[in-house]
Amino acid sequence: MAPRPYWRGYLKLSLVTCAVTLSPAITEGEKVRFHTLNRRTGDRIYTRYIDAVSGKTVDEDDQAKAYEKGEDDYVILEDEDLDAVQLESARTIDIDEFVEADTIEWVYFDSPYFVVPADEVGEEAFTVIREAMSDSKVVGISRLVLGGRERAVMLQPWDKGIVLWTLRYGDEVREEDEYFKSVQAQKPENKLLSMVEEIIEQRTVAWSDSMVKDPVQDRLLEIIKSKKSSKRKATPKKGAEQNAEPKDNVIDLMSALKKSLEGKAKQNRRSDG
């Protein structure tokens, strides 16, 4: 059963409008979550806002957002100040621009949401907008208030629906040149290149979500289960960690590639037999 929608509002393109809902495309509901306890009493520990000078707890009504202009120099922003810069309508996704679908760099993508019609009345308008974007190979750009924050968003046709991605702002994305400029742009040897390409070809498989399973999550669940049943977890054999480490960290690239290809060839012969 699908969870309740996170957001309800309208999708608008010029004079075409339809009611839609947004639901997060990802979930952390299955993640192992921890609480902080007092080890001596077993009681939960809660976080409180404490005045840095007086050391007293600050009531929620006395908490305010502030911008730091300098050391110990703050400007307090009231709710009306924040409301003044928000969108006029927090319930309408008004698509006012389109860009080619493959021109937005992945680093701008933040969080995905599924967009679907909220009722049968709006399905035709929703379908027309989705199909027109798909045929034109474009994505829509708009703005939306989510969680009290105005976000730039991208709308991408996806299967029978639309995926809305919140986008990071330009000042949140770092320039790659700062990091890649030190990498030498030398052309690799043809032989090395062909060997790596052969390894890639041998290891190319169809995508599966099993490739992104979380081994840490599974191990945590095992540990939790063992503690509940008072079972002691198995300890690794002595020397196991030492054996896992290569004797020599400096390995000739050509030699490593040859071994990779030879190993794969032997594996294929065993499977064929």
trRosetta pair geometry for C-beta under 8 A, 3 or more apart (Angstrom, degrees):
i j d omega theta_ij theta_ji phi_ij phi_ji
2 23 6.9 -20 176 -148 111 171
3 23 6.4 146 73 -152 93 121
5 8 5.8 91 104 -63 139 83
5 21 3.6 -78 -121 -176 152 123
5 22 6.2 101 -170 60 99 42
5 23 5.2 -93 -122 -68 60 89
5 118 7.9 -29 -41 -111 168 92
6 21 7.9 125 41 174 56 86
6 22 5.3 -62 65 101 96 87
6 23 5.5 137 0 -115 93 41
6 24 5.8 78 -35 -27 147 82
6 113 7.0 -103 49 -134 133 123
7 21 6.7 153 83 -162 55 57
7 22 3.9 6 54 46 106 113
7 113 7.7 3 30 -169 119 153
7 146 6.8 -67 -69 -113 147 91
8 19 7.4 5 -175 -175 89 97
8 20 7.7 179 -148 93 51 44
8 21 5.3 -22 -100 -105 71 80
8 22 7.8 -145 -64 19 31 75
8 91 7.6 -3 104 -147 61 102
8 118 6.2 81 -145 -110 96 139
9 19 7.5 -165 117 -146 22 64
9 20 6.6 -18 73 62 62 79
9 22 7.8 4 26 -9 99 106
9 90 7.8 -119 -103 122 143 54
9 91 3.8 -167 -125 -173 108 67
9 92 5.9 -145 167 -70 116 33
9 93 6.6 113 101 -14 124 83
10 17 5.4 1 -179 -170 123 102
10 18 6.8 157 -153 80 75 29
10 19 5.8 -49 -98 -100 71 49
10 20 6.7 111 -135 18 21 85
10 91 6.4 58 13 137 86 82
10 92 4.7 -16 66 -113 100 76
10 93 7.0 -161 95 27 50 69
11 17 7.1 160 82 -151 49 52
11 18 5.5 -14 57 61 96 82
11 19 7.9 121 15 -150 78 4
11 20 4.6 48 -20 -9 108 137
11 92 7.9 162 -86 -160 15 62
11 93 5.1 -17 -111 65 62 109
11 95 7.5 22 -173 -20 82 106
11 115 6.9 92 -71 177 136 133
11 125 7.9 163 83 122 102 107
11 126 6.6 82 61 -107 140 82
11 129 6.7 -163 135 66 126 169
11 155 7.9 111 -139 -121 119 156
11 162 7.9 108 -117 45 156 156
12 16 7.0 154 -154 87 51 55
12 17 4.6 -6 -104 -103 84 86
12 92 5.5 5 -1 -173 127 107
12 93 6.7 164 23 80 74 53
12 94 4.6 -20 72 -107 115 67
12 95 6.9 -172 87 15 56 73
13 16 4.8 -10 65 63 86 105
13 17 7.9 -178 27 -73 54 48
13 94 7.9 154 -80 -158 36 52
13 95 4.9 -11 -95 53 84 115
13 129 5.3 155 0 -115 144 117
13 140 7.6 -92 -94 -117 112 146
16 125 5.1 174 -177 -155 99 109
16 128 6.9 -108 -160 86 153 127
16 129 6.4 175 116 -65 137 106
17 122 7.9 -66 127 -126 56 110
17 125 6.8 -6 77 161 24 159
18 117 6.1 -51 153 -123 127 93
18 118 7.8 169 151 24 80 88
18 121 7.7 -180 -140 106 88 75
18 122 3.1 126 -162 -163 100 109
18 123 7.6 158 -158 -34 143 16
18 124 8.0 -177 -94 63 137 56
18 125 3.9 174 -53 82 121 121
18 126 4.7 -116 92 -52 160 83
18 129 7.6 -142 19 1 124 132
19 117 6.9 72 83 -167 68 67
19 118 3.8 -72 127 44 101 126
19 119 5.7 30 70 17 127 98
19 121 7.4 46 25 73 111 103
19 122 4.8 -159 37 -29 70 155
20 93 7.3 -41 54 26 135 125
20 115 5.3 10 175 -171 135 93
20 116 6.6 153 -154 78 84 30
20 117 6.0 -67 -103 -112 69 32
20 118 5.5 -155 -105 -29 10 93
20 122 7.0 -130 -59 128 65 148
20 126 6.7 131 -85 -105 105 123
21 115 7.4 167 79 -145 42 51
21 116 6.0 -18 55 61 89 80
21 117 8.0 27 13 118 82 16
21 118 5.0 115 -32 -92 90 86
22 113 4.5 9 -168 162 100 138
22 114 7.2 147 -155 73 49 48
22 115 5.8 -19 -97 -94 71 73
22 146 8.0 -84 105 -106 159 119
22 164 6.3 -50 -123 42 113 140
23 113 6.3 149 69 -164 32 83
23 114 4.9 -18 62 56 91 99
23 116 7.7 -4 10 13 109 107
24 27 6.4 121 105 -74 121 68
24 111 7.2 -44 -135 168 93 114
24 112 7.6 96 -165 90 57 60
24 113 5.8 -55 -103 -108 35 77
24 114 7.8 17 95 12 12 83
25 111 8.0 161 39 167 93 70
25 112 3.9 -39 41 109 136 103
25 113 5.7 -156 -19 -105 91 17
25 114 5.2 123 -82 -36 87 83
25 163 6.4 22 -66 -137 152 103
26 111 7.2 -114 33 -154 118 84
26 112 6.4 92 -16 55 98 94
27 30 7.1 76 113 2 105 85
28 31 4.5 -17 -179 -1 83 129
30 217 7.7 53 127 -173 94 144
31 217 6.7 -96 -130 -115 59 122
32 217 6.0 170 -5 -140 105 75
32 220 4.7 -119 13 117 168 141
32 221 6.6 -150 -72 -64 126 75
32 224 7.2 -169 -134 -31 131 145
35 44 5.8 -53 167 -123 129 97
36 44 7.3 86 78 -160 59 62
36 45 4.5 -60 108 55 102 112
37 41 8.0 -145 171 75 90 71
37 42 5.9 -16 -179 -154 130 35
37 43 6.6 146 -156 74 80 29
37 44 6.1 -56 -104 -98 68 38
37 45 6.4 167 -121 -7 14 93
38 41 4.5 14 97 42 124 96
38 42 6.7 -41 73 16 78 16
38 43 4.8 9 30 54 116 82
38 44 7.9 -6 -1 53 84 6
38 45 5.9 124 -47 -59 77 102
39 42 7.8 20 -165 -68 19 48
48 57 5.1 -41 162 -126 133 107
49 57 6.9 96 75 -158 59 64
49 58 4.7 -58 107 51 107 106
49 63 6.1 57 87 -96 169 125
50 55 6.2 -9 178 -157 114 40
50 56 7.0 162 -152 82 72 21
50 57 6.1 -48 -99 -95 66 48
50 58 6.9 166 -117 -5 14 90
51 54 4.3 17 94 45 134 94
51 55 6.4 -51 73 1 84 15
51 56 5.2 11 25 53 118 72
51 57 7.8 -108 -4 -46 84 2
51 58 5.5 118 -53 -57 84 105
58 62 5.2 -123 -174 87 91 113
58 63 5.7 111 127 -71 120 84
59 62 4.9 81 63 11 83 105
59 63 7.5 -139 98 -20 44 85
60 63 5.7 -48 -153 15 38 116
64 76 5.0 12 136 -151 137 113
64 77 7.5 163 169 57 95 51
64 78 7.5 -36 -147 -95 114 53
65 76 7.3 120 81 -157 48 62
65 77 5.0 -40 93 61 101 100
65 82 7.2 56 57 -58 148 134
66 74 4.1 24 164 177 132 123
66 75 6.2 158 -160 75 78 38
66 76 4.8 -40 -97 -96 94 56
66 77 6.7 170 -100 8 35 77
67 74 6.7 148 72 -157 38 70
67 75 4.9 -14 56 57 93 96
67 77 6.6 61 -15 -28 98 114
68 73 7.0 97 -164 75 63 62
68 74 5.5 -38 -99 -98 56 79
69 73 4.6 -69 67 114 97 106
69 74 6.8 173 10 -102 84 22
69 75 6.0 72 -35 -18 113 101
70 73 4.0 21 57 42 86 129
77 81 4.5 -124 -164 84 84 140
77 82 5.9 92 146 -51 119 90
78 81 4.9 106 55 0 68 102
78 82 7.5 -140 99 0 40 86
79 82 5.8 -59 -153 39 36 108
79 83 6.1 36 151 -21 70 108
80 83 5.5 -50 -140 38 34 114
80 84 6.4 47 156 -35 63 101
81 84 5.9 -50 -155 20 28 116
81 85 7.7 9 156 -6 57 102
82 85 6.6 -69 -162 37 35 98
82 86 7.1 45 145 -37 66 104
83 86 5.6 -49 -154 14 42 120
85 150 7.7 -117 125 2 85 142
86 90 6.7 -12 160 -73 123 107
86 145 6.0 33 -162 -92 110 136
86 150 5.8 178 -134 -54 66 118
87 90 5.7 135 72 -80 107 59
87 143 6.0 169 -79 114 131 116
87 144 7.6 -39 -5 -125 159 21
87 145 5.6 -140 29 -36 114 108
87 150 5.8 141 -24 -115 95 119
89 92 4.4 18 118 21 132 109
89 94 7.7 85 66 -24 123 118
90 144 7.8 87 -160 -167 59 58
90 145 4.0 -47 -137 46 99 134
93 115 8.0 -62 32 -125 165 144
93 142 5.0 90 -173 115 78 159
93 144 5.5 -12 -99 -82 88 117
93 153 7.0 -62 -138 74 113 142
93 155 7.2 108 158 -63 136 133
93 164 7.5 -86 -128 -114 156 141
94 142 5.8 156 71 -141 45 118
94 143 7.9 -13 52 44 84 75
95 98 7.3 41 168 -65 112 82
95 129 7.7 141 17 -160 151 125
95 140 3.9 -40 -137 -167 126 132
95 141 7.2 107 -148 57 75 37
95 142 5.0 -76 -94 -63 51 116
95 155 6.5 -70 -94 28 121 139
96 141 7.3 -63 62 87 68 79
96 142 6.5 114 12 -106 78 73
97 140 7.3 130 81 -161 50 58
97 141 4.4 -25 77 58 102 111
97 142 7.8 177 37 -67 77 51
98 133 7.3 -155 -130 -121 125 91
98 136 7.4 7 165 114 151 138
98 138 4.3 37 174 158 116 139
98 139 6.9 159 -152 77 73 33
98 140 5.6 -41 -98 -100 77 55
98 141 6.9 -179 -91 9 24 86
99 103 5.4 -109 155 64 112 125
99 104 6.6 103 95 -47 137 97
99 138 6.4 154 77 -155 25 92
99 139 6.2 -22 62 58 77 82
99 141 6.3 48 -3 -30 104 122
100 103 4.5 81 71 -15 95 118
100 137 6.5 8 -149 122 74 93
100 138 5.9 -67 -103 -106 31 72
100 139 8.0 24 123 15 17 81
101 137 5.1 -100 1 173 119 68
101 138 5.9 -150 -48 -119 78 16
101 139 5.1 106 -111 -26 67 96
101 156 7.0 98 -139 -130 101 97
104 108 5.7 -91 177 55 99 134
104 109 7.6 103 131 -55 116 87
104 139 7.1 -61 0 56 132 141
104 154 6.4 -66 -15 -101 177 158
104 167 7.7 -83 -167 -117 136 127
105 108 5.7 100 73 -5 76 99
106 109 5.5 -42 -165 12 55 117
107 168 7.4 -64 138 45 68 135
107 173 5.4 107 127 -138 116 116
108 167 4.9 2 158 -156 100 95
108 168 5.2 -142 -150 45 53 87
108 173 6.2 -36 -86 -70 70 145
109 112 7.6 5 -177 -60 110 88
109 154 7.7 -69 -104 37 79 134
109 165 5.1 -52 -138 -173 87 140
109 167 6.8 -46 -100 -110 34 65
109 168 7.7 -8 49 -1 13 93
110 151 7.8 -111 52 -157 149 130
110 165 6.6 134 43 174 66 83
110 166 4.3 -55 68 92 122 91
110 167 6.1 174 -1 -113 104 12
110 168 5.3 134 -62 -48 108 78
111 165 7.2 160 78 -152 34 59
111 166 4.9 15 48 33 83 114
112 163 5.4 -18 -161 -174 109 110
112 164 7.1 139 -158 77 54 47
112 165 5.4 -28 -97 -96 69 74
113 163 7.0 145 72 -162 43 59
113 164 4.5 -21 63 64 99 99
113 165 7.7 180 20 -78 73 28
113 166 7.6 64 -9 -26 108 88
114 161 5.8 28 -168 124 89 154
114 162 7.8 126 -166 76 48 50
114 163 6.4 -36 -101 -106 50 65
114 164 7.8 -154 -64 20 2 83
115 155 6.9 -23 18 -135 156 102
115 161 6.0 164 75 172 59 103
115 162 4.1 -29 65 75 115 99
115 163 7.0 -179 12 -96 90 13
115 164 5.1 81 -38 -23 118 108
116 126 7.7 56 -172 -178 38 156
116 161 4.9 -51 -85 -120 79 124
116 162 7.8 179 -69 32 42 76
117 120 7.4 91 127 -92 135 20
117 122 4.6 178 -150 91 107 98
117 123 4.6 -103 -4 -87 176 63
117 126 4.4 -129 -72 -7 103 161
118 122 6.3 39 43 39 77 140
119 122 5.7 85 62 15 76 97
119 123 7.7 -111 104 -33 45 84
120 123 5.5 -30 -155 -9 44 121
122 125 5.5 -60 -162 47 65 109
122 126 5.5 69 141 -28 86 108
123 126 5.5 -59 -144 40 30 114
123 127 6.0 30 159 -21 67 108
124 127 5.8 -55 -146 35 28 110
124 128 6.4 30 155 -21 63 106
125 128 5.8 -53 -148 33 31 113
125 129 6.6 29 155 -16 64 105
126 129 6.1 -60 -154 36 29 108
126 130 6.3 24 154 -16 66 111
126 162 7.8 -127 -172 -11 95 119
127 130 5.7 -58 -144 40 31 111
127 131 6.0 23 162 -13 68 111
128 131 6.2 -59 -140 42 24 104
128 132 6.0 25 161 -21 62 112
129 132 6.0 -58 -145 36 24 110
129 133 6.5 22 158 -16 61 107
129 162 7.9 -22 106 -65 107 142
130 133 6.1 -62 -155 37 27 107
130 134 6.3 24 152 -18 65 111
130 157 4.8 120 -169 -117 79 100
130 161 7.2 -125 -114 -174 149 19
130 162 5.5 -131 -103 -64 105 100
131 134 5.4 -55 -145 38 34 114
131 135 6.1 33 158 -18 69 105
131 157 7.4 113 -79 -125 25 144
132 135 6.0 -52 -143 38 29 108
132 136 6.2 16 159 -7 62 114
133 136 6.0 -67 -144 48 27 103
133 138 5.5 -105 -153 74 74 78
133 139 6.6 68 -174 -105 123 32
133 140 6.3 -72 -107 -32 138 95
133 155 7.3 -92 -120 111 171 98
133 156 7.9 -161 139 -144 137 31
133 157 5.0 168 90 -37 109 114
134 137 7.4 24 -179 -73 31 42
134 157 4.0 -87 -67 84 96 169
139 154 5.2 23 147 -177 130 101
139 155 6.1 169 -174 75 79 50
139 156 4.8 -22 -120 -90 116 73
139 157 7.9 -139 -103 2 71 71
140 154 7.0 148 78 -161 51 50
140 155 4.0 -7 57 51 104 110
141 152 7.0 -11 -167 -175 93 96
141 153 7.4 155 -154 82 47 50
141 154 6.0 -21 -98 -103 65 68
141 155 7.8 -146 -61 16 22 81
142 152 7.8 158 88 -158 34 54
142 153 5.4 -23 69 64 80 97
142 155 6.7 29 10 -18 112 113
143 150 6.0 10 177 -177 111 99
143 151 6.8 166 -155 84 64 41
143 152 5.8 -40 -100 -102 76 49
143 153 6.6 146 -112 13 21 88
144 150 7.4 162 86 -151 27 58
144 151 5.6 -24 67 61 76 90
144 153 5.0 12 14 -12 114 139
144 164 7.7 16 11 178 158 140
144 166 7.8 -106 62 -102 111 88
145 148 7.0 2 179 -128 100 12
145 149 6.9 163 -151 79 66 26
145 150 5.2 -37 -93 -91 74 62
145 151 7.4 143 -106 12 23 77
146 149 6.4 -31 71 62 62 77
146 151 5.5 -19 27 7 106 129
146 166 6.7 -95 39 -88 148 133
151 166 4.6 -35 170 -144 147 105
151 167 7.0 141 171 42 91 62
152 166 7.4 107 76 -165 51 60
152 167 4.4 -53 96 61 99 113
152 169 6.6 122 10 -87 122 69
153 164 5.4 0 -180 -174 124 100
153 165 6.5 157 -159 80 68 46
153 166 5.5 -43 -101 -103 81 49
153 167 6.3 -179 -100 0 23 92
154 164 7.1 156 79 -156 46 52
154 165 4.6 -9 57 57 98 100
154 167 5.7 84 -18 -53 99 117
155 162 5.3 0 -171 176 95 126
155 163 7.6 156 -154 80 47 43
155 164 5.4 -19 -100 -100 71 76
156 162 6.6 145 71 -165 40 72
156 163 4.8 -22 65 63 99 92
156 164 7.7 173 20 -83 74 27
156 165 6.7 32 -3 -7 117 106
157 162 6.0 -47 -104 -107 40 74
158 161 5.9 -21 75 79 85 74
158 162 6.2 114 25 -135 87 21
158 163 4.3 43 -5 -15 147 102
168 172 4.2 -118 178 85 108 131
168 173 5.6 123 107 -53 126 95
169 172 4.9 94 60 0 73 107
169 173 7.7 -155 96 -6 40 89
170 173 6.1 -65 -152 34 37 105
174 178 6.5 -75 167 37 105 133
174 179 7.8 66 127 -19 123 116
175 178 5.2 99 83 -13 90 99
176 179 5.9 -69 -165 45 53 100
176 180 5.3 20 152 -2 90 121
177 180 6.1 -68 -120 52 30 93
177 181 5.3 49 178 -52 70 104
178 181 6.9 -33 -137 2 10 113
179 182 7.7 -68 173 23 35 98
180 183 5.2 -45 -166 19 64 119
188 192 5.2 -105 166 82 113 120
188 193 4.9 135 95 -61 118 98
189 192 4.4 83 66 10 95 106
189 193 6.7 -165 90 -10 47 88
190 193 5.5 -58 -146 38 31 114
190 194 6.2 28 159 -19 67 106
191 194 6.0 -55 -146 36 28 107
191 195 6.5 28 155 -19 62 107
191 254 7.9 18 116 -119 115 108
192 195 5.8 -60 -152 36 30 111
192 196 6.4 26 155 -16 66 106
192 253 6.7 16 -131 130 124 122
192 254 6.7 -88 -95 -90 93 78
192 257 6.9 174 -141 -21 69 167
193 196 6.0 -57 -150 37 30 107
193 197 6.3 30 153 -19 65 109
194 197 5.5 -54 -146 38 33 114
194 198 6.4 39 152 -24 65 102
195 198 5.6 -50 -150 31 32 113
195 199 6.7 34 151 -18 63 101
195 254 7.8 100 36 -136 168 62
195 257 4.3 66 138 163 136 136
195 258 7.4 -47 -150 -67 142 55
195 261 6.5 -90 -157 -43 92 136
196 199 5.6 -51 -152 34 36 112
196 200 6.4 39 149 -21 66 103
196 257 6.5 -72 -66 -123 66 126
197 200 5.5 -50 -148 35 34 115
197 201 6.4 37 152 -22 65 103
198 201 5.6 -51 -148 33 33 113
198 202 6.5 33 153 -19 64 105
198 261 6.1 25 109 -108 126 118
199 202 5.7 -56 -150 36 32 112
199 203 6.3 8 159 -1 66 114
199 257 6.8 -111 -38 -148 134 82
199 260 5.3 8 -110 128 128 132
199 261 6.4 -98 -76 -73 86 79
199 264 7.3 170 -124 -18 69 153
200 203 6.2 -74 -146 49 26 96
200 204 6.2 43 155 -48 66 102
201 204 5.8 -41 -145 6 30 118
202 261 7.7 160 -15 -121 156 65
202 264 4.9 33 168 180 155 154
203 264 7.8 -95 -56 -111 84 139
205 208 7.8 -34 123 -2 113 105
207 211 7.0 -84 -156 12 62 140
208 211 5.6 119 72 -17 73 94
209 212 6.0 -62 -165 44 58 98
209 213 7.7 92 139 -56 70 74
210 213 5.7 -11 -160 -29 50 114
213 218 7.3 25 158 -31 110 126
214 217 3.8 55 105 7 119 117
214 218 6.7 158 96 -13 68 82
215 218 5.6 -54 -150 38 39 111
215 219 6.2 36 154 -18 70 106
216 219 5.8 -57 -147 39 30 109
216 220 6.3 35 153 -23 65 106
217 220 5.8 -54 -149 33 28 112
217 221 6.6 28 154 -18 63 105
218 221 5.8 -55 -153 35 32 111
218 222 6.6 35 149 -21 64 104
219 222 5.4 -50 -151 33 37 115
219 223 6.4 37 151 -19 67 102
220 223 5.7 -53 -150 35 33 111
220 224 6.3 33 153 -19 67 106
221 224 5.6 -51 -144 37 32 112
221 225 6.2 34 155 -20 64 106
222 225 5.8 -56 -148 37 28 111
222 226 6.3 26 155 -18 64 107
222 233 7.6 93 131 -114 101 115
223 226 5.8 -57 -148 37 30 110
223 227 6.4 29 154 -20 65 106
223 233 6.3 -21 -114 -68 76 142
224 227 5.9 -57 -150 35 30 110
224 228 6.6 32 152 -21 64 104
225 228 5.8 -53 -152 32 33 112
225 229 6.5 7 159 2 66 109
226 229 6.2 -69 -146 51 31 95
226 230 8.0 -97 163 70 58 9
226 231 4.3 -92 -155 73 83 98
226 232 7.2 40 168 -175 122 1
226 233 5.3 98 115 -68 168 83
227 230 7.3 31 -170 -80 32 33
227 231 7.9 -88 -55 48 22 65
236 240 4.6 -114 168 49 112 145
236 241 6.8 81 120 -39 149 89
237 240 4.7 106 66 -44 80 114
239 242 5.2 -58 -155 42 56 113
239 243 5.9 56 149 -25 82 103
240 243 5.9 -58 -150 36 29 108
240 244 6.6 32 152 -26 63 106
241 244 5.7 -53 -153 27 34 115
241 245 7.2 32 153 -22 63 101
242 245 6.1 -56 -161 26 37 109
246 249 6.2 129 83 -83 115 51
246 251 7.5 -50 165 -51 156 121
248 251 6.6 125 105 -69 98 74
251 255 6.5 -124 174 78 85 112
251 256 5.0 81 134 -62 123 117
252 255 4.0 70 77 11 106 114
252 256 6.6 180 86 -14 53 84
253 256 5.8 -57 -148 35 29 110
253 257 6.4 26 157 -17 65 106
254 257 5.9 -57 -150 36 30 110
254 258 6.4 30 154 -19 65 107
255 258 5.8 -56 -149 35 30 111
255 259 6.4 29 155 -17 65 106
256 259 5.9 -56 -149 37 31 110
256 260 6.4 35 152 -23 64 105
257 260 5.6 -52 -150 32 33 115
257 261 6.5 27 155 -14 66 105
258 261 5.9 -58 -150 39 31 107
258 262 6.1 29 154 -18 67 110
259 262 5.6 -55 -141 40 31 111
259 263 6.0 34 159 -22 65 107
260 263 6.0 -56 -149 35 25 111
260 264 6.5 22 155 -16 61 108
261 264 5.8 -57 -149 37 31 110
261 265 6.3 33 153 -21 65 106
262 265 5.6 -55 -148 34 32 112
262 266 6.5 31 155 -17 65 104
263 266 5.9 -54 -150 35 31 109
263 267 6.4 32 152 -20 64 107
264 267 5.5 -53 -149 36 33 115
264 268 6.4 34 152 -20 66 104
265 268 5.7 -53 -149 34 32 111
265 269 6.6 32 152 -19 64 103
266 269 5.7 -53 -150 34 34 111
266 270 6.5 34 153 -19 66 103
267 270 5.8 -53 -151 34 32 111
267 271 6.4 28 153 -16 65 107
268 271 5.8 -56 -147 39 32 110
268 272 6.2 33 154 -22 66 106
269 272 5.7 -54 -145 36 31 111
269 273 6.4 29 156 -19 64 106
270 273 5.9 -58 -150 35 30 109
